[in-house]
């Protein structure tokens, strides 16, 4: 890759990454575990598609705009490996035959990008994956996946380039804060429900 191709590659990758951050920020703003509005599902679908394209392409496709290809161009093989290691973690806590990479591929390839013929069991798989991605109480949810990807790409970028993408440090902090606030809000509501249940059961 010559210097001109390198610059073009960086610019194109930044464009895709910025779009992913914008969609993720909007998804956090509108998402609620009980919200089935089409806007929420649409943003989730697009984020899954982008994660599929940016993190789960074949490593042999060196010209694709993946996070791992980008980080290796930046001589940050350690960060590319960190993303690969995250994708290799088991997605479900109660079964060991589906890592995060496979879960994202199943959802993107069978349910969003392609309308493959699938049976009731495969449809159930897709629904289970989508449900866990949106569940703030699960360890391997969308928030966890996005944090690893954003942190690795952010560390691999120069500070100026990263701020050019996210707009400003404040805007980046807002994305992280929104995600944390959403989790805190849901956890608080869960605690309130538990306390009310205990109160009813004890008659107090």
N, C-alpha and C positions, 0 to 999 in steps of 0.2 A: 504494500500500500504506500503510494507516494504521499508527499506532504499535502497536496490538494485534496486527494481522496480522504486522507486522515481528517482534515478540517471539515469536509462535507459530512463524513461519518459522524463526527462529534455533534455538528449542528443538527443533523437529522435525529440522532439519539436524544438530544436535549428536547426537541420538539415533542417526541413521543412521551418522554418522562414528564414534561410539564403538563401534557394533556392528562396523563394518569393521575397526577397530583390534584388537578382541578376537579376531575370526576370523583376522586376519593373524598375530597373536602366536601363536595356537594352531597355525596352519599351519606357522610357522617351527619350532615345537617338534617337530612330528611328521614334517616333510618330509625325505625323502631321495630322491635321484635314482633309486634302485633300488626305492623303496617303492611298491608298487601297492595298498596297503591302501585299503579303501573310505573310511576316515576322511580320508586325505590328499586323495583325489580330491574328496570332498564339500566339504571346506574350500576347495579350489582353485576348484571350481565356484561356490560362493557368493561368493567374492572377485571372480571374473570378473563375475558377475551384478551385484554392487554397483558395481564400477568402470564397467560399462556404464550403469547407472542414474545414477550420480553424476557422470560425466564426459562421456558421449557422447550425451546427449539433444539434441534440436534447440534451438538458442539462442532460438528463437521462443517456447518454452514457459517463460515467465518465472517461473511459479509452481512449477515443478518444483524438487526439492531437489538441485540439481546443485552441484558445487564451484564452477563458474564463475559461476553465478547468485549464490551466496552471497558469493563474493569481490567481485563487482561491487556488491552491496548494501553491502559494507564499504568501498566506494570503493577497492578494490585491483584495478583492471582489469589492472595489470601482472602480478599473480600469476595471474589467470584466463588471461591471454594465455600465460603460461609453461606452464600445463597444456596449452593448445591446441597450443602449439609442440611440446611433448613428444609429444603424440598424432599430430602430423604427421610425426614422424621415421620413417624406414624401419625396419620391424620386423626384417626379415631382412637380413643383411650381404651376401648373395649374390644378391639380386633387388630390384628397385626399383619393384615394382607393388603393394606391400602395406605401408602405414604402420601404426603401432601402433593407431590408431583402428580401421582396417579389420580388423586381426587380432583385436582384442577383440570386435568386432561379429560377425565370422564365428563365433567360438567360442561366444559367448553366444546369438546369434540362431538359429544353425543346429544347434547341438549340445547346448545346455543348456536354454534357455528354450522353444524350439520344435523339434519333431521334423520339420523340413522334409525333403522328399524331396531326397536328394543322391546324387551318383554317387561312384564310387571315388576320383576325383581330389579332390573336395571333402572326403571323409572323410580322405584323406591330408593335406590342408591343415590340418584340425582337429587331427590328431595331431601334425603338425609344430609348430603354434603352441603346443599344450599342452607339448610336449617342450621347446621353447625357453624358455617361461615359467619352467620349473622348473630350467633349466640354469644353474648359477652362473657358467659360463665365458662365456656370451653377454652382450654389452653390454646389449641391450634385453630383459632378463628381467623377471620379476615384481618382484624386489627393486628394480630401477631405477625401474620405473613407480610402485611404492608410495612410494618415497623422494621422488620429485618431488611426488606428490599430498599426502603427509603434510607435507612441508616447506612447500608453498604454503599449505595450509589452516592449518597451525600458525602461519605468519607472519601470516596474515590474521585469526587469532583474537587476542583479548587474552590475556595470559599466564594470568590467572585462569581464563578460560573454557577455555583449552586444557588446563590442569591439572585442571579439573573433568571434562573428557572422558577424559583418559588416566589419571586417578587420582592421579598424582603425577609429579614430574620423574623420580624413580627408576624408576617403571613405564615411562615413555616411553623412558628410557635402556636399560631391559631389552629392549624391543622391538628397538631399533637394534642393541644388543650381540648379541642372539640371531642376528640376520640376519648380522652380521659374523662371528660365531663359526662359523656354519654354512658360510660361504664359506671361511674359513681352514681349517676341518677338511677340506673337500672338496679344497682346493688342496694341503694337506699330503699327503693320501692319493694325489693325482695325482703329486706329486713322488716319493713313496716307490715307486710303481709304476714310474716312469721310471727311477729309480736302480737298482731291482732288474733291470729289463730290460737296462740298460747293463752291469750287473755280470755277468749271464748271458752276454751277447753277447761280452764281453771275456774271459770265463773267469776273472775274478778273484773 
